[in-house]
Amino acid sequence: MLIGDVARRSGVSARMLRHYESLGLVRPTGRTDSGYRQYAEADIRRIFHIESLRSLGLSLREVGRALDDPGFAPAALVDDLVHRTRERIAAETELLTRLSRIGAAEPAGWDDVLRIVSLLHALESKSPGARQRAALSASEDVPVPVAALVEAALAEPDPNVAGALRWALAQAGGDGPALLAKGLHSPAAEVRERAVRSLAELPGGEATALLRDALTHADVAVRRYAALALGTRGVADAVPILIGMIVEEGRDADAADALGALAADPALADRIARALVDGLADAAVGADARRRLTQALADIPGSTSSRALEALARDEDRAVALTAAYVLGLRDTR
């Protein structure tokens, strides 16, 4: 069979067949009287073997060893090919992610593309200062890849950089809330915390709805961060968790502040006061927790909290009674 026939049958070009011959991978069985290469069936089978091994990612040198070295053991080479393939897939996936983010930012021109690429590199810098500057450089004049900001925010251990990234996300808008919500389901507690803290700083109804859902999260830290954020947004559903935080001494001062913010709504003030009074009446609540609940009543306006404080000023627990009397004195001064 002549080289042209072999090329048609195997799908390997005549030029490549000649290259294989120059490397000693396959040699024609003979030549015609006119000097044309002639290939036998065994040569055709070898060509197919070469192509099969190349399809696995073997170099031509490795193909030659595999076919001609009787002692060649494929296991080690296959393991190496698996490792190389994973590295290549990771690199290609990273490139695809980068390109997708640039496309999602809808750059107006190549100057925008270059600024986005520079921003992405800076967000991945080992220097916290460089990462912080990259986050703070986000503005309306430069399209910001929101997905890159979310990824950076969920991975950022430095508190100053994390704050800058949360600010950048609040400015960026887009699908930030939905992307951050995925972080709430991370197996890593620190990622879940970063996700809820970032959501807490995002404006809008979508972020509020996600924070409301987070009130039932399995992670107590997520529930608490969500409740604190919702307290400042006037969402009454946060009240039970905020009171629980005061009882359990989990950021109790912040929880009391959030309850005070919620109580600015007259419709909620009595509800919050009654919930605090119920907590004080719970036999399972310890002395220190009762004192903290009494202190929390200080910022709750209305007659319900005033009557409760008057009763607490006569409480059997002297610390509670003194706290209530002190709070009543402050309220009278106001």
Residue frames as qw, qx, qy, qz and C-alpha x, y, z in Angstrom:
[[0.000, 0.890, 0.455, 0.000, 0.00, 0.00, 0.00],
 [0.428, 0.434, -0.019, 0.793, 1.44, 3.36, -1.01],
 [0.214, -0.150, -0.454, 0.852, 1.74, 6.32, 1.34],
 [0.318, -0.105, -0.163, -0.928, -1.28, 8.12, -0.13],
 [0.650, -0.276, -0.624, -0.335, -3.49, 5.08, 0.42],
 [0.512, -0.231, -0.656, 0.504, -2.18, 4.74, 3.99],
 [0.013, -0.004, -0.212, 0.977, -2.91, 8.40, 4.66],
 [0.509, -0.195, -0.332, -0.770, -6.49, 8.02, 3.46],
 [0.704, -0.254, -0.657, -0.093, -7.05, 4.85, 5.44],
 [0.551, -0.251, -0.558, 0.568, -5.44, 5.95, 8.69],
 [0.133, -0.944, -0.285, -0.103, -6.30, 9.64, 8.66],
 [0.538, -0.634, 0.172, 0.529, -2.63, 10.47, 9.23],
 [0.426, 0.865, -0.126, -0.235, -1.22, 12.87, 6.65],
 [0.876, 0.358, -0.108, 0.304, 1.57, 11.80, 4.33],
 [0.171, 0.756, -0.363, 0.517, 3.73, 14.54, 5.85],
 [0.597, -0.575, 0.409, -0.381, 3.22, 13.12, 9.35],
 [0.996, 0.022, 0.089, 0.021, 3.91, 9.59, 8.12],
 [0.658, 0.557, -0.256, 0.436, 7.25, 10.78, 6.76],
 [0.186, -0.722, 0.410, -0.525, 7.91, 12.46, 10.12],
 [0.878, -0.338, 0.258, -0.219, 7.18, 9.19, 11.93],
 [0.928, 0.284, -0.068, 0.229, 9.61, 7.47, 9.61],
 [0.338, 0.709, -0.350, 0.511, 12.34, 10.03, 10.33],
 [0.436, -0.605, 0.455, -0.488, 11.92, 9.34, 14.05],
 [0.212, 0.232, -0.949, 0.028, 12.00, 5.59, 13.54],
 [0.533, 0.012, 0.535, -0.656, 8.46, 5.10, 14.79],
 [0.802, 0.347, 0.458, -0.163, 7.22, 3.34, 11.65],
 [0.088, -0.493, 0.645, 0.578, 9.15, 2.23, 8.61],
 [0.768, 0.365, -0.168, -0.499, 7.66, 1.13, 5.31],
 [0.898, -0.109, 0.424, 0.033, 8.08, -2.56, 4.67],
 [0.637, 0.040, 0.495, 0.590, 9.67, -1.84, 1.28],
 [0.165, 0.614, -0.134, -0.761, 9.72, 0.36, -1.78],
 [0.780, 0.547, 0.281, -0.119, 8.42, 0.01, -5.31],
 [0.740, 0.195, 0.272, 0.583, 10.71, -0.13, -8.32],
 [0.211, 0.773, 0.159, 0.577, 10.07, 3.58, -8.67],
 [0.318, 0.197, -0.486, 0.790, 11.18, 4.21, -5.08],
 [0.478, -0.493, -0.079, -0.723, 7.73, 4.82, -3.55],
 [0.214, -0.256, 0.791, -0.513, 7.17, 3.68, 0.03],
 [0.634, -0.172, -0.638, -0.402, 5.14, 0.52, 0.48],
 [0.357, -0.332, 0.597, -0.637, 3.34, -0.27, 3.73],
 [0.366, -0.109, -0.918, -0.111, 2.16, -3.69, 4.87],
 [0.559, -0.611, -0.439, -0.348, -0.81, -4.50, 7.11],
 [0.684, -0.397, -0.378, 0.481, 1.55, -4.69, 10.11],
 [0.291, 0.099, -0.029, 0.951, 2.71, -1.14, 9.34],
 [0.316, -0.512, -0.343, -0.722, -0.89, 0.06, 9.26],
 [0.689, -0.561, -0.458, 0.019, -1.58, -1.56, 12.64],
 [0.575, -0.204, -0.253, 0.750, 1.52, 0.13, 14.09],
 [0.040, 0.317, 0.140, 0.937, 0.33, 3.51, 12.80],
 [0.530, -0.588, -0.394, -0.467, -3.02, 2.99, 14.53],
 [0.728, -0.427, -0.396, 0.363, -1.16, 2.02, 17.72],
 [0.386, 0.060, -0.096, 0.916, 0.89, 5.21, 17.51],
 [0.211, -0.444, -0.234, -0.839, -2.24, 7.33, 17.12],
 [0.668, -0.555, -0.472, -0.151, -3.98, 5.55, 20.00],
 [0.657, -0.333, -0.321, 0.596, -1.08, 6.22, 22.35],
 [0.202, 0.197, 0.044, 0.958, -0.80, 9.83, 21.19],
 [0.380, -0.579, -0.400, -0.601, -4.49, 10.29, 22.00],
 [0.694, -0.557, -0.414, 0.191, -3.62, 9.49, 25.64],
 [0.162, -0.980, 0.115, -0.028, -1.19, 12.41, 25.74],
 [0.809, -0.290, 0.281, 0.428, 2.06, 10.50, 25.21],
 [0.102, 0.798, -0.379, -0.457, 4.87, 12.30, 23.44],
 [0.810, 0.473, -0.311, -0.154, 6.27, 10.68, 20.30],
 [0.202, 0.530, -0.777, 0.275, 9.35, 9.71, 22.28],
 [0.487, -0.159, 0.695, -0.504, 7.18, 8.01, 24.90],
 [0.857, 0.313, 0.039, -0.408, 5.20, 6.30, 22.12],
 [0.593, 0.541, -0.596, 0.003, 8.42, 4.84, 20.72],
 [0.071, -0.373, 0.829, -0.411, 9.44, 3.49, 24.12],
 [0.684, 0.021, 0.467, -0.560, 6.00, 2.01, 24.73],
 [0.863, 0.396, -0.078, -0.304, 6.02, 0.15, 21.40],
 [0.678, 0.544, -0.481, 0.118, 9.65, -0.94, 21.20],
 [0.011, -0.495, 0.737, -0.460, 10.91, -1.48, 24.76],
 [0.631, -0.196, -0.733, -0.160, 9.89, -4.99, 25.92],
 [0.432, -0.252, -0.663, 0.557, 10.52, -4.05, 29.53],
 [0.106, -0.290, -0.007, -0.951, 8.45, -0.87, 29.39],
 [0.136, -0.437, -0.826, 0.328, 5.97, -0.69, 32.29],
 [0.010, -0.572, -0.405, -0.714, 2.98, 1.57, 31.57],
 [0.429, -0.701, -0.551, 0.146, 1.75, 2.09, 35.17],
 [0.407, -0.483, -0.118, 0.766, 4.22, 4.83, 36.11],
 [0.124, 0.069, 0.405, 0.903, 3.72, 6.64, 32.82],
 [0.235, -0.599, -0.655, -0.396, -0.06, 6.46, 33.12],
 [0.429, -0.692, -0.422, 0.399, 0.14, 7.92, 36.64],
 [0.313, -0.308, 0.118, 0.890, 2.32, 10.72, 35.30],
 [0.012, -0.308, -0.583, -0.752, -0.14, 11.34, 32.47],
 [0.322, -0.711, -0.624, -0.042, -2.99, 11.55, 34.97],
 [0.404, -0.608, -0.202, 0.652, -1.04, 14.14, 36.99],
 [0.214, -0.112, 0.347, 0.906, -0.14, 16.18, 33.90],
 [0.104, -0.484, -0.681, -0.540, -3.71, 16.06, 32.65],
 [0.344, -0.752, -0.523, 0.208, -5.09, 17.29, 35.96],
 [0.339, -0.480, 0.010, 0.809, -2.61, 20.15, 35.94],
 [0.096, 0.109, 0.531, 0.835, -3.59, 21.04, 32.39],
 [0.212, -0.638, -0.688, -0.273, -7.31, 20.89, 33.23],
 [0.370, -0.702, -0.365, 0.488, -6.76, 23.11, 36.27],
 [0.257, -0.303, 0.217, 0.892, -4.84, 25.63, 34.17],
 [0.033, -0.291, -0.647, -0.704, -7.48, 25.61, 31.44],
 [0.286, -0.699, -0.656, 0.006, -10.27, 25.92, 34.01],
 [0.332, -0.602, -0.178, 0.704, -8.53, 28.90, 35.57],
 [0.131, -0.087, 0.421, 0.893, -8.16, 30.51, 32.16],
 [0.146, -0.490, -0.733, -0.449, -11.82, 29.82, 31.34],
 [0.321, -0.723, -0.522, 0.318, -12.90, 31.36, 34.65],
 [0.275, -0.452, 0.050, 0.847, -10.76, 34.43, 34.02],
 [0.026, 0.111, 0.579, 0.807, -12.14, 34.88, 30.50],
 [0.218, -0.610, -0.738, -0.188, -15.72, 34.40, 31.72],
 [0.312, -0.692, -0.370, 0.536, -15.24, 37.05, 34.37],
 [0.171, -0.270, 0.265, 0.910, -13.80, 39.50, 31.89],
 [0.083, -0.307, -0.710, -0.628, -16.73, 38.83, 29.56],
 [0.271, -0.669, -0.687, 0.089, -19.28, 39.24, 32.36],
 [0.266, -0.570, -0.177, 0.757, -17.85, 42.66, 33.17],
 [0.454, 0.772, 0.421, 0.144, -18.72, 43.75, 29.60],
 [0.404, -0.481, 0.150, 0.763, -15.57, 45.79, 28.96],
 [0.420, 0.834, 0.156, -0.320, -16.03, 48.64, 26.50],
 [0.548, 0.765, -0.335, 0.034, -12.56, 48.33, 25.03],
 [0.819, 0.163, -0.432, 0.342, -9.11, 46.84, 25.43],
 [0.053, 0.508, -0.443, 0.736, -8.20, 49.43, 28.06],
 [0.718, -0.374, 0.172, -0.561, -11.00, 48.03, 30.22],
 [0.962, 0.042, -0.268, 0.004, -9.81, 44.48, 29.56],
 [0.553, 0.381, -0.483, 0.562, -6.29, 45.37, 30.68],
 [0.259, -0.487, 0.387, -0.740, -7.58, 47.08, 33.83],
 [0.886, -0.242, 0.006, -0.395, -9.69, 44.04, 34.67],
 [0.880, 0.177, -0.374, 0.233, -6.74, 41.68, 34.14],
 [0.248, 0.467, -0.482, 0.699, -4.61, 43.90, 36.36],
 [0.559, -0.427, 0.240, -0.670, -7.33, 43.89, 39.01],
 [0.966, -0.093, -0.169, -0.175, -7.63, 40.09, 38.91],
 [0.699, 0.293, -0.465, 0.458, -3.87, 39.69, 39.31],
 [0.027, -0.484, 0.421, -0.767, -3.84, 42.14, 42.22],
 [0.760, -0.356, 0.068, -0.539, -6.69, 40.31, 43.98],
 [0.979, -0.028, -0.192, 0.062, -4.54, 37.16, 43.87],
 [0.300, 0.695, -0.472, 0.452, -1.42, 38.93, 45.18],
 [0.685, -0.225, -0.590, 0.363, 0.40, 37.58, 48.24],
 [0.191, 0.081, -0.296, 0.932, 0.55, 41.15, 49.56],
 [0.034, -0.649, -0.707, 0.280, -2.47, 42.18, 51.70],
 [0.018, -0.598, -0.018, 0.801, -1.79, 45.79, 50.75],
 [0.073, 0.147, -0.665, -0.729, -1.99, 45.00, 47.05],
 [0.097, -0.412, -0.893, -0.150, -5.23, 43.06, 47.54],
 [0.060, -0.676, -0.502, 0.536, -6.72, 45.92, 49.55],
 [0.028, 0.471, -0.240, -0.848, -5.76, 48.51, 46.92],
 [0.070, -0.085, -0.828, -0.550, -7.32, 46.33, 44.24],
 [0.086, -0.577, -0.805, 0.112, -10.59, 46.12, 46.17],
 [0.065, -0.708, -0.277, 0.646, -10.69, 49.85, 46.81],
 [0.076, -0.269, 0.480, 0.831, -9.94, 50.63, 43.16],
 [0.133, 0.464, 0.847, 0.223, -13.36, 49.32, 42.16],
 [0.136, 0.427, 0.160, -0.879, -15.43, 52.18, 40.80],
 [0.614, 0.601, 0.399, -0.320, -18.12, 52.92, 38.27],
 [0.326, 0.786, -0.378, -0.365, -15.46, 53.83, 35.71],
 [0.138, 0.409, -0.895, -0.116, -13.92, 50.35, 35.72],
 [0.834, -0.112, -0.318, -0.437, -16.08, 47.25, 35.13],
 [0.290, -0.480, 0.752, -0.346, -15.67, 44.95, 38.11],
 [0.574, 0.005, -0.789, -0.218, -15.90, 41.13, 37.84],
 [0.620, -0.494, 0.184, -0.581, -18.33, 40.47, 40.68],
 [0.975, -0.093, -0.199, -0.031, -17.56, 36.74, 40.76],
 [0.628, 0.335, -0.416, 0.566, -13.87, 37.53, 41.32],
 [0.175, -0.529, 0.335, -0.760, -14.72, 39.89, 44.18],
 [0.847, -0.339, 0.014, -0.410, -16.94, 37.23, 45.78],
 [0.919, 0.088, -0.315, 0.220, -14.25, 34.56, 45.47],
 [0.369, 0.437, -0.417, 0.707, -11.70, 36.92, 46.99],
 [0.429, -0.514, 0.222, -0.709, -14.04, 37.93, 49.82],
 [0.933, -0.248, -0.082, -0.249, -14.77, 34.31, 50.73],
 [0.886, 0.114, -0.261, 0.366, -11.06, 33.46, 50.81],
 [0.215, 0.701, -0.258, 0.629, -9.66, 36.60, 52.46],
 [0.670, -0.388, -0.534, 0.340, -8.16, 36.06, 55.96],
 [0.308, 0.012, -0.211, 0.928, -6.95, 39.64, 56.50],
 [0.015, 0.684, 0.645, -0.341, -9.68, 41.69, 58.26],
 [0.025, 0.627, -0.071, -0.775, -8.70, 44.99, 56.61],
 [0.070, 0.156, -0.738, -0.652, -8.68, 43.50, 53.12],
 [0.000, -0.412, -0.911, -0.026, -11.93, 41.65, 53.86],
 [0.065, 0.694, 0.414, -0.585, -13.58, 44.96, 54.79],
 [0.094, 0.496, -0.374, -0.778, -12.42, 46.55, 51.55],
 [0.053, -0.043, -0.900, -0.431, -13.74, 43.62, 49.56],
 [0.046, 0.569, 0.788, -0.229, -17.14, 43.80, 51.26],
 [0.104, 0.676, 0.084, -0.725, -17.26, 47.50, 50.41],
 [0.073, 0.307, -0.657, -0.684, -16.37, 46.73, 46.79],
 [0.003, 0.286, 0.943, 0.173, -19.12, 44.11, 46.60],
 [0.086, 0.672, 0.561, -0.475, -21.66, 46.58, 47.98],
 [0.130, 0.619, -0.202, -0.748, -20.68, 49.01, 45.23],
 [0.037, -0.188, 0.830, 0.524, -20.62, 46.41, 42.48],
 [0.688, 0.201, 0.172, -0.676, -24.18, 45.10, 42.73],
 [0.489, 0.316, -0.736, -0.346, -24.98, 42.48, 40.11],
 [0.856, -0.181, -0.428, -0.227, -25.32, 38.85, 41.15],
 [0.135, 0.477, -0.679, 0.542, -23.19, 39.26, 44.28],
 [0.615, -0.279, 0.424, -0.603, -25.96, 38.16, 46.70],
 [0.957, 0.124, -0.069, -0.252, -26.64, 34.90, 44.85],
 [0.666, 0.451, -0.527, 0.274, -22.92, 34.11, 44.62],
 [0.086, -0.466, 0.629, -0.616, -22.35, 34.85, 48.29],
 [0.807, -0.195, 0.173, -0.530, -25.32, 32.66, 49.23],
 [0.893, 0.216, -0.395, 0.015, -23.40, 29.65, 47.89],
 [0.301, 0.466, -0.630, 0.543, -20.70, 30.41, 50.43],
 [0.571, -0.392, 0.341, -0.636, -23.21, 29.89, 53.23],
 [0.976, -0.019, 0.025, -0.214, -23.20, 26.18, 52.34],
 [0.447, 0.614, -0.621, 0.193, -19.41, 25.82, 52.41],
 [0.852, -0.279, -0.423, 0.134, -18.04, 23.02, 54.64],
 [0.503, 0.102, -0.340, 0.788, -15.55, 25.56, 56.04],
 [0.252, -0.761, -0.516, 0.303, -16.87, 27.64, 58.97],
 [0.262, -0.497, 0.067, 0.825, -14.65, 30.61, 58.13],
 [0.056, 0.134, 0.616, 0.774, -16.04, 30.74, 54.60],
 [0.190, -0.654, -0.717, -0.147, -19.62, 30.66, 55.88],
 [0.299, -0.708, -0.301, 0.564, -18.83, 33.53, 58.24],
 [0.194, -0.273, 0.323, 0.885, -17.27, 35.61, 55.45],
 [0.012, -0.365, -0.740, -0.565, -20.29, 34.95, 53.25],
 [0.228, -0.760, -0.608, 0.038, -22.85, 36.11, 55.82],
 [0.312, -0.629, -0.096, 0.705, -20.78, 39.15, 56.80],
 [0.147, -0.061, 0.492, 0.856, -20.52, 40.15, 53.16],
 [0.114, -0.551, -0.737, -0.374, -24.27, 39.68, 52.67],
 [0.292, -0.710, -0.489, 0.415, -24.86, 41.85, 55.73],
 [0.190, -0.532, 0.096, 0.820, -23.23, 44.79, 53.98],
 [0.109, 0.186, 0.684, 0.696, -25.10, 44.42, 50.70],
 [0.359, 0.212, 0.236, -0.878, -28.10, 46.70, 50.22],
 [0.485, 0.108, -0.552, -0.669, -31.39, 45.61, 48.68],
 [0.811, -0.139, 0.156, -0.546, -34.19, 43.16, 49.12],
 [0.863, 0.235, -0.446, -0.035, -32.34, 40.15, 47.72],
 [0.339, 0.351, -0.687, 0.539, -29.64, 40.34, 50.39],
 [0.441, -0.270, 0.423, -0.745, -32.28, 40.89, 53.08],
 [0.902, 0.008, -0.120, -0.415, -34.20, 37.81, 51.94],
 [0.747, 0.272, -0.570, 0.207, -31.04, 35.69, 52.02],
 [0.054, 0.348, -0.630, 0.692, -30.21, 36.96, 55.51],
 [0.690, -0.190, 0.201, -0.669, -33.73, 36.12, 56.64],
 [0.922, 0.113, -0.343, -0.142, -33.23, 32.56, 55.33],
 [0.495, 0.385, -0.634, 0.452, -29.93, 32.41, 57.22],
 [0.443, -0.477, 0.377, -0.659, -31.78, 32.82, 60.54],
 [0.936, -0.134, 0.171, -0.277, -32.47, 29.08, 60.39],
 [0.571, 0.577, -0.579, 0.076, -28.95, 28.11, 59.32],
 [0.904, -0.252, -0.321, 0.125, -27.32, 25.18, 61.13],
 [0.568, 0.157, -0.292, 0.753, -24.26, 27.31, 61.96],
 [0.308, -0.784, -0.442, 0.308, -24.94, 29.45, 65.05],
 [0.327, -0.406, 0.131, 0.843, -22.38, 32.05, 63.93],
 [0.060, 0.251, 0.606, 0.752, -24.22, 32.49, 60.63],
 [0.238, -0.711, -0.652, -0.114, -27.54, 32.86, 62.46],
 [0.375, -0.691, -0.260, 0.560, -26.10, 35.51, 64.76],
 [0.235, -0.205, 0.317, 0.896, -24.49, 37.59, 62.02],
 [0.050, -0.423, -0.686, -0.590, -27.72, 37.42, 60.04],
 [0.301, -0.748, -0.580, 0.118, -29.78, 38.51, 63.05],
 [0.338, -0.549, -0.065, 0.761, -27.52, 41.49, 63.77],
 [0.122, 0.000, 0.488, 0.864, -27.76, 42.63, 60.15],
 [0.169, -0.535, -0.720, -0.409, -31.52, 42.17, 60.04],
 [0.312, -0.672, -0.489, 0.461, -31.91, 44.11, 63.28],
 [0.160, -0.425, 0.117, 0.883, -30.47, 47.19, 61.60],
 [0.089, -0.099, -0.655, -0.744, -32.82, 46.59, 58.65],
 [0.486, -0.051, 0.213, -0.846, -35.94, 46.56, 60.82],
 [0.646, -0.005, -0.686, -0.334, -36.73, 42.85, 60.36],
 [0.610, -0.478, 0.320, -0.544, -38.60, 41.64, 63.44],
 [0.963, 0.031, -0.257, -0.078, -37.87, 37.96, 62.70],
 [0.527, 0.439, -0.542, 0.486, -34.41, 38.55, 64.16],
 [0.424, -0.657, 0.242, -0.575, -35.73, 39.30, 67.67],
 [0.938, -0.329, 0.020, -0.105, -35.65, 35.73, 69.13],
 [0.846, 0.206, -0.174, 0.461, -32.07, 35.16, 68.03],
 [0.162, 0.655, -0.244, 0.696, -30.96, 38.58, 69.30],
 [0.627, -0.608, 0.193, -0.447, -32.46, 37.86, 72.71],
 [0.988, -0.099, -0.049, 0.112, -30.81, 34.43, 72.67],
 [0.606, 0.478, -0.253, 0.582, -27.48, 36.14, 72.01],
 [0.221, -0.687, 0.288, -0.630, -27.96, 38.31, 75.11],
 [0.875, -0.398, 0.119, -0.247, -28.81, 35.27, 77.23],
 [0.964, 0.050, 0.011, 0.260, -25.89, 33.24, 75.88],
 [0.323, -0.813, 0.238, 0.423, -23.46, 36.19, 76.01],
 [0.644, 0.179, 0.516, 0.536, -22.74, 35.88, 72.32],
 [0.184, 0.236, 0.232, 0.926, -21.97, 39.44, 71.19],
 [0.140, -0.653, -0.712, 0.217, -24.66, 40.48, 73.65],
 [0.090, -0.575, -0.092, 0.808, -23.84, 44.21, 73.47],
 [0.072, 0.121, -0.589, -0.796, -24.25, 44.20, 69.69],
 [0.153, -0.412, -0.874, -0.208, -27.48, 42.23, 70.03],
 [0.123, -0.661, -0.527, 0.519, -28.84, 44.77, 72.54],
 [0.008, -0.424, 0.210, 0.881, -27.97, 47.60, 70.14],
 [0.118, -0.096, -0.779, -0.608, -29.80, 45.80, 67.34],
 [0.154, -0.574, -0.797, 0.104, -32.87, 45.37, 69.54],
 [0.095, -0.611, -0.238, 0.749, -32.72, 49.06, 70.36],
 [0.054, 0.213, -0.491, -0.843, -32.66, 49.89, 66.65],
 [0.171, -0.328, -0.863, -0.343, -35.66, 47.64, 66.04],
 [0.178, -0.605, -0.670, 0.392, -37.52, 49.21, 68.99],
 [0.024, -0.238, 0.090, 0.967, -37.40, 52.58, 67.24],
 [0.360, -0.231, -0.632, -0.647, -40.51, 51.25, 65.50],
 [0.442, -0.232, 0.433, -0.751, -43.32, 51.74, 68.07],
 [0.874, 0.026, -0.205, -0.439, -45.10, 48.68, 66.70],
 [0.790, 0.178, -0.554, 0.193, -42.10, 46.54, 67.70],
 [0.005, 0.542, -0.539, 0.645, -41.07, 48.18, 70.97],
 [0.702, -0.312, 0.335, -0.546, -43.71, 46.44, 73.14],
 [0.964, 0.153, -0.193, -0.100, -43.12, 43.11, 71.40],
 [0.566, 0.448, -0.535, 0.440, -39.39, 43.30, 72.14],
 [0.253, -0.486, 0.501, -0.670, -40.01, 44.40, 75.74],
 [0.877, -0.174, 0.139, -0.426, -42.36, 41.45, 76.32],
 [0.896, 0.269, -0.336, 0.113, -39.81, 39.05, 74.84],
 [0.281, 0.499, -0.576, 0.584, -37.12, 40.39, 77.18],
 [0.537, -0.381, 0.391, -0.643, -39.47, 40.09, 80.16],
 [0.969, 0.014, -0.096, -0.229, -40.26, 36.49, 79.18],
 [0.692, 0.395, -0.497, 0.344, -36.54, 35.79, 79.10],
 [0.074, -0.493, 0.539, -0.679, -36.14, 37.27, 82.59],
 [0.746, -0.244, 0.255, -0.565, -38.93, 35.02, 83.87],
 [0.863, 0.222, -0.447, -0.081, -37.39, 31.85, 82.46],
 [0.764, -0.605, 0.218, -0.053, -36.16, 29.73, 85.38],
 [0.914, 0.098, 0.130, 0.373, -33.39, 28.32, 83.22],
 [0.369, 0.784, -0.082, 0.493, -31.83, 31.76, 82.72],
 [0.674, -0.219, -0.386, 0.590, -28.90, 32.43, 85.07],
 [0.265, -0.807, -0.251, 0.464, -28.20, 35.53, 87.15],
 [0.289, -0.377, 0.348, 0.808, -25.68, 37.06, 84.75],
 [0.115, 0.321, 0.723, 0.601, -28.04, 36.57, 81.81],
 [0.127, -0.800, -0.584, 0.054, -30.89, 38.23, 83.75],
 [0.275, -0.694, -0.014, 0.665, -28.66, 41.24, 84.40],
 [0.215, -0.116, 0.562, 0.791, -27.84, 41.49, 80.70],
 [0.009, 0.559, 0.751, 0.351, -31.53, 41.25, 79.77],
 [0.205, -0.821, -0.394, 0.359, -32.29, 44.01, 82.25],
 [0.262, -0.491, 0.255, 0.791, -29.62, 46.20, 80.69],
 [0.175, 0.196, 0.718, 0.644, -31.11, 45.52, 77.24],
 [0.021, -0.756, -0.654, 0.032, -34.45, 46.97, 78.43],
 [0.246, -0.584, -0.079, 0.770, -32.73, 50.34, 78.78],
 [0.015, -0.245, 0.462, 0.852, -32.94, 51.06, 75.07],
 [0.054, -0.405, -0.851, -0.331, -36.50, 49.81, 74.61],
 [0.196, -0.117, 0.128, -0.965, -38.97, 52.69, 74.83],
 [0.549, -0.304, -0.554, -0.546, -42.58, 52.39, 75.97],
 [0.588, -0.501, 0.248, -0.584, -44.66, 51.60, 79.01],
 [0.974, -0.073, -0.204, -0.065, -44.10, 47.84, 78.88],
 [0.686, 0.268, -0.410, 0.537, -40.36, 48.17, 79.41],
 [0.102, -0.547, 0.325, -0.765, -40.84, 50.89, 82.05],
 [0.795, -0.396, 0.069, -0.453, -43.20, 48.72, 84.09],
 [0.944, 0.052, -0.280, 0.168, -40.84, 45.78, 83.76],
 [0.440, 0.425, -0.413, 0.675, -37.89, 47.86, 85.00],
 [0.405, -0.541, 0.241, -0.696, -39.94, 49.15, 87.96],
 [0.941, -0.256, -0.039, -0.218, -40.70, 45.57, 88.94],
 [0.846, 0.224, -0.301, 0.379, -37.09, 44.51, 88.43],
 [0.082, 0.644, -0.371, 0.664, -35.89, 47.31, 90.70],
 [0.635, -0.452, 0.380, -0.498, -37.43, 45.22, 93.51],
 [0.850, 0.208, -0.474, -0.094, -35.99, 41.93, 92.24],
 [0.855, -0.511, 0.080, 0.045, -34.60, 39.45, 94.76],
 [0.798, 0.131, 0.064, 0.584, -31.32, 39.42, 92.84],
 [0.254, -0.804, -0.083, 0.532, -29.54, 42.54, 94.10],
 [0.328, -0.232, 0.499, 0.768, -27.45, 42.91, 90.92],
 [0.113, 0.492, 0.719, 0.478, -30.58, 42.84, 88.78],
 [0.168, -0.853, -0.469, 0.155, -32.39, 45.26, 91.07],
 [0.317, -0.658, 0.112, 0.674, -29.49, 47.73, 91.07],
 [0.273, 0.025, 0.626, 0.730, -29.19, 47.48, 87.29],
 [0.021, 0.665, 0.688, 0.290, -32.92, 48.13, 86.84],
 [0.238, -0.855, -0.284, 0.364, -32.82, 51.09, 89.23],
 [0.336, -0.441, 0.325, 0.766, -29.85, 52.55, 87.41],
 [0.187, 0.266, 0.701, 0.635, -31.56, 52.14, 84.03],
 [0.083, -0.800, -0.593, -0.032, -34.74, 53.76, 85.38],
 [0.295, -0.746, -0.051, 0.595, -32.67, 56.71, 86.57],
 [0.276, -0.163, 0.529, 0.786, -31.22, 57.11, 83.10],
 [0.073, 0.524, 0.736, 0.423, -34.67, 56.97, 81.55],
 [0.177, -0.851, -0.424, 0.253, -35.94, 59.65, 83.97],
 [0.315, -0.552, 0.193, 0.748, -32.98, 61.85, 83.07],
 [0.202, 0.127, 0.671, 0.702, -33.79, 61.49, 79.40]]
